[in-house]
C-alpha cells in the first residue's frame, strides 16, 4: 500500500513515528478487544 499525502492528513510513517512510544503498551485488555472495541468503549453489541 503506497502512502499518499493529502492536505491535512499524515502519511502512515509519520503516524508511526508520532505514536511509536505507546504502540503495544496496553496491558490487561480482553483477547477480543481489537475486534470488539466499540463494545468495550461504547456498549455496542459484540461482533
PDBQT receptor file of N, H, CA, C and O in Angstrom, charges set to zero:
ATOM      1  N   UNK A   1       0.844  -1.172   0.000  1.00  0.00    +0.000 N 
ATOM      2  CA  UNK A   1       0.000   0.000   0.000  1.00  0.00    +0.000 C 
ATOM      3  C   UNK A   1       0.888   1.233   0.000  1.00  0.00    +0.000 C 
ATOM      4  O   UNK A   1       1.741   1.395   0.872  1.00  0.00    +0.000 OA
ATOM      5  N   UNK A   2       0.689   2.071  -0.950  1.00  0.00    +0.000 N 
ATOM      6  H   UNK A   2      -0.004   1.940  -1.658  1.00  0.00    +0.000 HD
ATOM      7  CA  UNK A   2       1.508   3.265  -1.085  1.00  0.00    +0.000 C 
ATOM      8  C   UNK A   2       0.898   4.405  -0.285  1.00  0.00    +0.000 C 
ATOM      9  O   UNK A   2      -0.311   4.631  -0.348  1.00  0.00    +0.000 OA
ATOM     10  N   UNK A   3       1.728   5.126   0.469  1.00  0.00    +0.000 N 
ATOM     11  H   UNK A   3       2.709   4.942   0.520  1.00  0.00    +0.000 HD
ATOM     12  CA  UNK A   3       1.249   6.266   1.246  1.00  0.00    +0.000 C 
ATOM     13  C   UNK A   3       1.036   7.458   0.328  1.00  0.00    +0.000 C 
ATOM     14  O   UNK A   3       1.939   7.874  -0.399  1.00  0.00    +0.000 OA
ATOM     15  N   UNK A   4      -0.154   7.988   0.375  1.00  0.00    +0.000 N 
ATOM     16  H   UNK A   4      -0.887   7.650   0.966  1.00  0.00    +0.000 HD
ATOM     17  CA  UNK A   4      -0.483   9.164  -0.421  1.00  0.00    +0.000 C 
ATOM     18  C   UNK A   4      -0.723  10.309   0.537  1.00  0.00    +0.000 C 
ATOM     19  O   UNK A   4      -1.568  10.216   1.428  1.00  0.00    +0.000 OA
ATOM     20  N   UNK A   5       0.006  11.371   0.360  1.00  0.00    +0.000 N 
ATOM     21  H   UNK A   5       0.692  11.446  -0.364  1.00  0.00    +0.000 HD
ATOM     22  CA  UNK A   5      -0.151  12.504   1.247  1.00  0.00    +0.000 C 
ATOM     23  C   UNK A   5      -1.226  13.434   0.703  1.00  0.00    +0.000 C 
ATOM     24  O   UNK A   5      -1.126  13.925  -0.421  1.00  0.00    +0.000 OA
ATOM     25  N   UNK A   6      -2.251  13.669   1.511  1.00  0.00    +0.000 N 
ATOM     26  H   UNK A   6      -2.332  13.270   2.424  1.00  0.00    +0.000 HD
ATOM     27  CA  UNK A   6      -3.306  14.599   1.160  1.00  0.00    +0.000 C 
ATOM     28  C   UNK A   6      -3.240  15.764   2.124  1.00  0.00    +0.000 C 
ATOM     29  O   UNK A   6      -2.678  15.647   3.213  1.00  0.00    +0.000 OA
ATOM     30  N   UNK A   7      -3.803  16.869   1.733  1.00  0.00    +0.000 N 
ATOM     31  H   UNK A   7      -4.259  16.964   0.848  1.00  0.00    +0.000 HD
ATOM     32  CA  UNK A   7      -3.783  18.046   2.580  1.00  0.00    +0.000 C 
ATOM     33  C   UNK A   7      -4.468  17.736   3.915  1.00  0.00    +0.000 C 
ATOM     34  O   UNK A   7      -5.600  17.252   3.940  1.00  0.00    +0.000 OA
ATOM     35  N   UNK A   8      -3.776  18.017   5.016  1.00  0.00    +0.000 N 
ATOM     36  H   UNK A   8      -2.856  18.410   4.995  1.00  0.00    +0.000 HD
ATOM     37  CA  UNK A   8      -4.339  17.806   6.336  1.00  0.00    +0.000 C 
ATOM     38  C   UNK A   8      -4.249  16.387   6.861  1.00  0.00    +0.000 C 
ATOM     39  O   UNK A   8      -4.740  16.113   7.956  1.00  0.00    +0.000 OA
ATOM     40  N   UNK A   9      -3.643  15.479   6.122  1.00  0.00    +0.000 N 
ATOM     41  H   UNK A   9      -3.244  15.701   5.232  1.00  0.00    +0.000 HD
ATOM     42  CA  UNK A   9      -3.519  14.093   6.574  1.00  0.00    +0.000 C 
ATOM     43  C   UNK A   9      -2.053  13.720   6.672  1.00  0.00    +0.000 C 
ATOM     44  O   UNK A   9      -1.220  14.183   5.893  1.00  0.00    +0.000 OA
ATOM     45  N   UNK A  10      -1.754  12.866   7.655  1.00  0.00    +0.000 N 
ATOM     46  H   UNK A  10      -2.431  12.490   8.287  1.00  0.00    +0.000 HD
ATOM     47  CA  UNK A  10      -0.384  12.401   7.832  1.00  0.00    +0.000 C 
ATOM     48  C   UNK A  10      -0.167  11.111   7.053  1.00  0.00    +0.000 C 
ATOM     49  O   UNK A  10      -1.098  10.331   6.853  1.00  0.00    +0.000 OA
ATOM     50  N   UNK A  11       1.040  10.901   6.626  1.00  0.00    +0.000 N 
ATOM     51  H   UNK A  11       1.796  11.535   6.789  1.00  0.00    +0.000 HD
ATOM     52  CA  UNK A  11       1.411   9.629   6.000  1.00  0.00    +0.000 C 
ATOM     53  C   UNK A  11       1.505   8.580   7.102  1.00  0.00    +0.000 C 
ATOM     54  O   UNK A  11       1.790   8.926   8.249  1.00  0.00    +0.000 OA
ATOM     55  N   UNK A  12       1.272   7.300   6.784  1.00  0.00    +0.000 N 
ATOM     56  H   UNK A  12       1.041   7.019   5.852  1.00  0.00    +0.000 HD
ATOM     57  CA  UNK A  12       1.375   6.251   7.796  1.00  0.00    +0.000 C 
ATOM     58  C   UNK A  12       2.704   6.262   8.534  1.00  0.00    +0.000 C 
ATOM     59  O   UNK A  12       2.722   6.021   9.741  1.00  0.00    +0.000 OA
ATOM     60  N   UNK A  13       3.813   6.530   7.861  1.00  0.00    +0.000 N 
ATOM     61  H   UNK A  13       3.798   6.726   6.880  1.00  0.00    +0.000 HD
ATOM     62  CA  UNK A  13       5.107   6.531   8.543  1.00  0.00    +0.000 C 
ATOM     63  C   UNK A  13       5.187   7.654   9.565  1.00  0.00    +0.000 C 
ATOM     64  O   UNK A  13       5.828   7.497  10.604  1.00  0.00    +0.000 OA
ATOM     65  N   UNK A  14       4.545   8.788   9.288  1.00  0.00    +0.000 N 
ATOM     66  H   UNK A  14       4.024   8.916   8.444  1.00  0.00    +0.000 HD
ATOM     67  CA  UNK A  14       4.528   9.888  10.251  1.00  0.00    +0.000 C 
ATOM     68  C   UNK A  14       3.680   9.526  11.464  1.00  0.00    +0.000 C 
ATOM     69  O   UNK A  14       4.024   9.880  12.592  1.00  0.00    +0.000 OA
ATOM     70  N   UNK A  15       2.570   8.818  11.235  1.00  0.00    +0.000 N 
ATOM     71  H   UNK A  15       2.291   8.531  10.318  1.00  0.00    +0.000 HD
ATOM     72  CA  UNK A  15       1.734   8.386  12.353  1.00  0.00    +0.000 C 
ATOM     73  C   UNK A  15       2.499   7.410  13.236  1.00  0.00    +0.000 C 
ATOM     74  O   UNK A  15       2.436   7.497  14.462  1.00  0.00    +0.000 OA
ATOM     75  N   UNK A  16       3.217   6.484  12.620  1.00  0.00    +0.000 N 
ATOM     76  H   UNK A  16       3.268   6.413  11.623  1.00  0.00    +0.000 HD
ATOM     77  CA  UNK A  16       4.019   5.538  13.395  1.00  0.00    +0.000 C 
ATOM     78  C   UNK A  16       5.023   6.276  14.265  1.00  0.00    +0.000 C 
ATOM     79  O   UNK A  16       5.159   5.964  15.448  1.00  0.00    +0.000 OA
ATOM     80  N   UNK A  17       5.711   7.224  13.715  1.00  0.00    +0.000 N 
ATOM     81  H   UNK A  17       5.601   7.478  12.754  1.00  0.00    +0.000 HD
ATOM     82  CA  UNK A  17       6.699   7.982  14.489  1.00  0.00    +0.000 C 
ATOM     83  C   UNK A  17       6.035   8.721  15.645  1.00  0.00    +0.000 C 
ATOM     84  O   UNK A  17       6.591   8.789  16.742  1.00  0.00    +0.000 OA
ATOM     85  N   UNK A  18       4.863   9.268  15.407  1.00  0.00    +0.000 N 
ATOM     86  H   UNK A  18       4.411   9.214  14.516  1.00  0.00    +0.000 HD
ATOM     87  CA  UNK A  18       4.158  10.026  16.441  1.00  0.00    +0.000 C 
ATOM     88  C   UNK A  18       3.737   9.127  17.602  1.00  0.00    +0.000 C 
ATOM     89  O   UNK A  18       3.846   9.524  18.762  1.00  0.00    +0.000 OA
ATOM     90  N   UNK A  19       3.254   7.911  17.298  1.00  0.00    +0.000 N 
ATOM     91  H   UNK A  19       3.166   7.589  16.355  1.00  0.00    +0.000 HD
ATOM     92  CA  UNK A  19       2.736   7.008  18.324  1.00  0.00    +0.000 C 
ATOM     93  C   UNK A  19       3.691   5.888  18.704  1.00  0.00    +0.000 C 
ATOM     94  O   UNK A  19       3.295   4.957  19.405  1.00  0.00    +0.000 OA
ATOM     95  N   UNK A  20       4.924   5.955  18.262  1.00  0.00    +0.000 N 
ATOM     96  H   UNK A  20       5.246   6.712  17.692  1.00  0.00    +0.000 HD
ATOM     97  CA  UNK A  20       5.911   4.896  18.495  1.00  0.00    +0.000 C 
ATOM     98  C   UNK A  20       6.032   4.498  19.966  1.00  0.00    +0.000 C 
ATOM     99  O   UNK A  20       6.140   3.311  20.272  1.00  0.00    +0.000 OA
ATOM    100  N   UNK A  21       6.015   5.461  20.872  1.00  0.00    +0.000 N 
ATOM    101  H   UNK A  21       5.927   6.426  20.624  1.00  0.00    +0.000 HD
ATOM    102  CA  UNK A  21       6.223   5.177  22.293  1.00  0.00    +0.000 C 
ATOM    103  C   UNK A  21       5.051   4.458  22.956  1.00  0.00    +0.000 C 
ATOM    104  O   UNK A  21       5.237   3.838  24.003  1.00  0.00    +0.000 OA
ATOM    105  N   UNK A  22       3.856   4.520  22.381  1.00  0.00    +0.000 N 
ATOM    106  H   UNK A  22       3.705   5.023  21.531  1.00  0.00    +0.000 HD
ATOM    107  CA  UNK A  22       2.700   3.891  23.021  1.00  0.00    +0.000 C 
ATOM    108  C   UNK A  22       2.222   2.625  22.312  1.00  0.00    +0.000 C 
ATOM    109  O   UNK A  22       1.386   1.902  22.854  1.00  0.00    +0.000 OA
ATOM    110  N   UNK A  23       2.724   2.345  21.136  1.00  0.00    +0.000 N 
ATOM    111  H   UNK A  23       3.403   2.932  20.695  1.00  0.00    +0.000 HD
ATOM    112  CA  UNK A  23       2.302   1.151  20.398  1.00  0.00    +0.000 C 
ATOM    113  C   UNK A  23       2.704  -0.097  21.185  1.00  0.00    +0.000 C 
ATOM    114  O   UNK A  23       3.872  -0.287  21.526  1.00  0.00    +0.000 OA
ATOM    115  N   UNK A  24       1.710  -0.942  21.464  1.00  0.00    +0.000 N 
ATOM    116  H   UNK A  24       0.762  -0.788  21.187  1.00  0.00    +0.000 HD
ATOM    117  CA  UNK A  24       1.954  -2.203  22.152  1.00  0.00    +0.000 C 
ATOM    118  C   UNK A  24       2.079  -2.098  23.653  1.00  0.00    +0.000 C 
ATOM    119  O   UNK A  24       2.515  -3.057  24.290  1.00  0.00    +0.000 OA
ATOM    120  N   UNK A  25       1.717  -0.975  24.248  1.00  0.00    +0.000 N 
ATOM    121  H   UNK A  25       1.363  -0.196  23.731  1.00  0.00    +0.000 HD
ATOM    122  CA  UNK A  25       1.895  -0.819  25.690  1.00  0.00    +0.000 C 
ATOM    123  C   UNK A  25       0.651  -1.130  26.514  1.00  0.00    +0.000 C 
ATOM    124  O   UNK A  25       0.743  -1.206  27.739  1.00  0.00    +0.000 OA
ATOM    125  N   UNK A  26      -0.505  -1.312  25.889  1.00  0.00    +0.000 N 
ATOM    126  H   UNK A  26      -0.580  -1.250  24.894  1.00  0.00    +0.000 HD
ATOM    127  CA  UNK A  26      -1.734  -1.603  26.635  1.00  0.00    +0.000 C 
ATOM    128  C   UNK A  26      -1.630  -2.986  27.276  1.00  0.00    +0.000 C 
ATOM    129  O   UNK A  26      -1.242  -3.954  26.622  1.00  0.00    +0.000 OA
ATOM    130  N   UNK A  27      -1.972  -3.066  28.532  1.00  0.00    +0.000 N 
ATOM    131  H   UNK A  27      -2.287  -2.280  29.063  1.00  0.00    +0.000 HD
ATOM    132  CA  UNK A  27      -1.912  -4.321  29.283  1.00  0.00    +0.000 C 
ATOM    133  C   UNK A  27      -3.291  -4.645  29.841  1.00  0.00    +0.000 C 
ATOM    134  O   UNK A  27      -4.061  -3.739  30.157  1.00  0.00    +0.000 OA
ATOM    135  N   UNK A  28      -3.604  -5.919  29.963  1.00  0.00    +0.000 N 
ATOM    136  H   UNK A  28      -2.978  -6.655  29.706  1.00  0.00    +0.000 HD
ATOM    137  CA  UNK A  28      -4.824  -6.365  30.613  1.00  0.00    +0.000 C 
ATOM    138  C   UNK A  28      -6.092  -6.210  29.783  1.00  0.00    +0.000 C 
ATOM    139  O   UNK A  28      -7.188  -6.203  30.343  1.00  0.00    +0.000 OA
ATOM    140  N   UNK A  29      -5.974  -6.086  28.473  1.00  0.00    +0.000 N 
ATOM    141  H   UNK A  29      -5.083  -6.091  28.018  1.00  0.00    +0.000 HD
ATOM    142  CA  UNK A  29      -7.160  -5.971  27.629  1.00  0.00    +0.000 C 
ATOM    143  C   UNK A  29      -7.741  -7.355  27.353  1.00  0.00    +0.000 C 
ATOM    144  O   UNK A  29      -7.016  -8.349  27.359  1.00  0.00    +0.000 OA
ATOM    145  N   UNK A  30      -9.065  -7.418  27.109  1.00  0.00    +0.000 N 
ATOM    146  H   UNK A  30      -9.654  -6.610  27.104  1.00  0.00    +0.000 HD
ATOM    147  CA  UNK A  30      -9.653  -8.708  26.741  1.00  0.00    +0.000 C 
ATOM    148  C   UNK A  30      -9.055  -9.198  25.425  1.00  0.00    +0.000 C 
ATOM    149  O   UNK A  30      -8.618  -8.384  24.611  1.00  0.00    +0.000 OA
ATOM    150  N   UNK A  31      -9.028 -10.500  25.201  1.00  0.00    +0.000 N 
ATOM    151  H   UNK A  31      -9.383 -11.162  25.862  1.00  0.00    +0.000 HD
ATOM    152  CA  UNK A  31      -8.415 -11.026  23.978  1.00  0.00    +0.000 C 
ATOM    153  C   UNK A  31      -9.114 -10.583  22.696  1.00  0.00    +0.000 C 
ATOM    154  O   UNK A  31      -8.504 -10.601  21.627  1.00  0.00    +0.000 OA
ATOM    155  N   UNK A  32     -10.382 -10.187  22.785  1.00  0.00    +0.000 N 
ATOM    156  H   UNK A  32     -10.878 -10.173  23.653  1.00  0.00    +0.000 HD
ATOM    157  CA  UNK A  32     -11.115  -9.746  21.596  1.00  0.00    +0.000 C 
ATOM    158  C   UNK A  32     -11.256  -8.222  21.525  1.00  0.00    +0.000 C 
ATOM    159  O   UNK A  32     -12.143  -7.719  20.835  1.00  0.00    +0.000 OA
ATOM    160  N   UNK A  33     -10.412  -7.501  22.214  1.00  0.00    +0.000 N 
ATOM    161  H   UNK A  33      -9.692  -7.911  22.774  1.00  0.00    +0.000 HD
ATOM    162  CA  UNK A  33     -10.512  -6.043  22.273  1.00  0.00    +0.000 C 
ATOM    163  C   UNK A  33     -10.372  -5.377  20.906  1.00  0.00    +0.000 C 
ATOM    164  O   UNK A  33     -11.048  -4.382  20.639  1.00  0.00    +0.000 OA
ATOM    165  N   UNK A  34      -9.527  -5.893  20.053  1.00  0.00    +0.000 N 
ATOM    166  H   UNK A  34      -8.979  -6.701  20.270  1.00  0.00    +0.000 HD
ATOM    167  CA  UNK A  34      -9.337  -5.279  18.740  1.00  0.00    +0.000 C 
ATOM    168  C   UNK A  34     -10.608  -5.385  17.894  1.00  0.00    +0.000 C 
ATOM    169  O   UNK A  34     -10.969  -4.441  17.191  1.00  0.00    +0.000 OA
ATOM    170  N   UNK A  35     -11.277  -6.521  17.962  1.00  0.00    +0.000 N 
ATOM    171  H   UNK A  35     -10.984  -7.288  18.533  1.00  0.00    +0.000 HD
ATOM    172  CA  UNK A  35     -12.478  -6.736  17.159  1.00  0.00    +0.000 C 
ATOM    173  C   UNK A  35     -13.691  -6.042  17.783  1.00  0.00    +0.000 C 
ATOM    174  O   UNK A  35     -14.535  -5.503  17.068  1.00  0.00    +0.000 OA
ATOM    175  N   UNK A  36     -13.776  -6.057  19.108  1.00  0.00    +0.000 N 
ATOM    176  H   UNK A  36     -13.090  -6.495  19.689  1.00  0.00    +0.000 HD
ATOM    177  CA  UNK A  36     -14.962  -5.553  19.804  1.00  0.00    +0.000 C 
ATOM    178  C   UNK A  36     -14.714  -4.242  20.557  1.00  0.00    +0.000 C 
ATOM    179  O   UNK A  36     -15.330  -4.004  21.596  1.00  0.00    +0.000 OA
ATOM    180  N   UNK A  37     -13.831  -3.404  20.052  1.00  0.00    +0.000 N 
ATOM    181  H   UNK A  37     -13.330  -3.598  19.208  1.00  0.00    +0.000 HD
ATOM    182  CA  UNK A  37     -13.527  -2.165  20.766  1.00  0.00    +0.000 C 
ATOM    183  C   UNK A  37     -14.751  -1.274  20.941  1.00  0.00    +0.000 C 
ATOM    184  O   UNK A  37     -14.858  -0.581  21.953  1.00  0.00    +0.000 OA
ATOM    185  N   UNK A  38     -15.679  -1.272  19.981  1.00  0.00    +0.000 N 
ATOM    186  H   UNK A  38     -15.591  -1.834  19.159  1.00  0.00    +0.000 HD
ATOM    187  CA  UNK A  38     -16.896  -0.465  20.142  1.00  0.00    +0.000 C 
ATOM    188  C   UNK A  38     -17.757  -0.984  21.299  1.00  0.00    +0.000 C 
ATOM    189  O   UNK A  38     -18.421  -0.200  21.976  1.00  0.00    +0.000 OA
ATOM    190  N   UNK A  39     -17.747  -2.275  21.522  1.00  0.00    +0.000 N 
ATOM    191  H   UNK A  39     -17.208  -2.912  20.971  1.00  0.00    +0.000 HD
ATOM    192  CA  UNK A  39     -18.484  -2.848  22.648  1.00  0.00    +0.000 C 
ATOM    193  C   UNK A  39     -17.886  -2.356  23.970  1.00  0.00    +0.000 C 
ATOM    194  O   UNK A  39     -18.613  -1.910  24.859  1.00  0.00    +0.000 OA
ATOM    195  N   UNK A  40     -16.569  -2.438  24.091  1.00  0.00    +0.000 N 
ATOM    196  H   UNK A  40     -15.979  -2.800  23.369  1.00  0.00    +0.000 HD
ATOM    197  CA  UNK A  40     -15.918  -2.075  25.343  1.00  0.00    +0.000 C 
ATOM    198  C   UNK A  40     -15.904  -0.568  25.578  1.00  0.00    +0.000 C 
ATOM    199  O   UNK A  40     -15.939  -0.131  26.728  1.00  0.00    +0.000 OA
ATOM    200  N   UNK A  41     -15.856   0.227  24.529  1.00  0.00    +0.000 N 
ATOM    201  H   UNK A  41     -15.828  -0.128  23.594  1.00  0.00    +0.000 HD
ATOM    202  CA  UNK A  41     -15.834   1.677  24.689  1.00  0.00    +0.000 C 
ATOM    203  C   UNK A  41     -17.225   2.289  24.798  1.00  0.00    +0.000 C 
ATOM    204  O   UNK A  41     -17.440   3.203  25.593  1.00  0.00    +0.000 OA
ATOM    205  N   UNK A  42     -18.174   1.789  24.001  1.00  0.00    +0.000 N 
ATOM    206  H   UNK A  42     -17.999   1.046  23.354  1.00  0.00    +0.000 HD
ATOM    207  CA  UNK A  42     -19.467   2.449  23.879  1.00  0.00    +0.000 C 
ATOM    208  C   UNK A  42     -20.663   1.567  24.221  1.00  0.00    +0.000 C 
ATOM    209  O   UNK A  42     -21.799   2.040  24.206  1.00  0.00    +0.000 OA
ATOM    210  N   UNK A  43     -20.425   0.289  24.531  1.00  0.00    +0.000 N 
ATOM    211  H   UNK A  43     -19.502  -0.096  24.543  1.00  0.00    +0.000 HD
ATOM    212  CA  UNK A  43     -21.519  -0.608  24.904  1.00  0.00    +0.000 C 
ATOM    213  C   UNK A  43     -22.303  -1.175  23.742  1.00  0.00    +0.000 C 
ATOM    214  O   UNK A  43     -23.396  -1.705  23.943  1.00  0.00    +0.000 OA
ATOM    215  N   UNK A  44     -21.780  -1.081  22.540  1.00  0.00    +0.000 N 
ATOM    216  H   UNK A  44     -20.892  -0.651  22.378  1.00  0.00    +0.000 HD
ATOM    217  CA  UNK A  44     -22.463  -1.635  21.375  1.00  0.00    +0.000 C 
ATOM    218  C   UNK A  44     -22.391  -3.161  21.429  1.00  0.00    +0.000 C 
ATOM    219  O   UNK A  44     -21.534  -3.707  22.123  1.00  0.00    +0.000 OA
ATOM    220  N   UNK A  45     -23.279  -3.862  20.706  1.00  0.00    +0.000 N 
ATOM    221  H   UNK A  45     -23.976  -3.419  20.142  1.00  0.00    +0.000 HD
ATOM    222  CA  UNK A  45     -23.226  -5.334  20.699  1.00  0.00    +0.000 C 
ATOM    223  C   UNK A  45     -21.878  -5.849  20.188  1.00  0.00    +0.000 C 
ATOM    224  O   UNK A  45     -21.249  -5.234  19.327  1.00  0.00    +0.000 OA
ATOM    225  N   UNK A  46     -21.450  -6.989  20.736  1.00  0.00    +0.000 N 
ATOM    226  H   UNK A  46     -21.961  -7.489  21.436  1.00  0.00    +0.000 HD
ATOM    227  CA  UNK A  46     -20.209  -7.610  20.268  1.00  0.00    +0.000 C 
ATOM    228  C   UNK A  46     -20.401  -8.152  18.870  1.00  0.00    +0.000 C 
ATOM    229  O   UNK A  46     -21.517  -8.482  18.470  1.00  0.00    +0.000 OA
ATOM    230  N   UNK A  47     -19.306  -8.244  18.123  1.00  0.00    +0.000 N 
ATOM    231  H   UNK A  47     -18.399  -7.975  18.447  1.00  0.00    +0.000 HD
ATOM    232  CA  UNK A  47     -19.347  -8.834  16.784  1.00  0.00    +0.000 C 
ATOM    233  C   UNK A  47     -19.229 -10.319  16.872  1.00  0.00    +0.000 C 
ATOM    234  O   UNK A  47     -19.243 -11.001  15.847  1.00  0.00    +0.000 OA
TER     235      UNK A  47
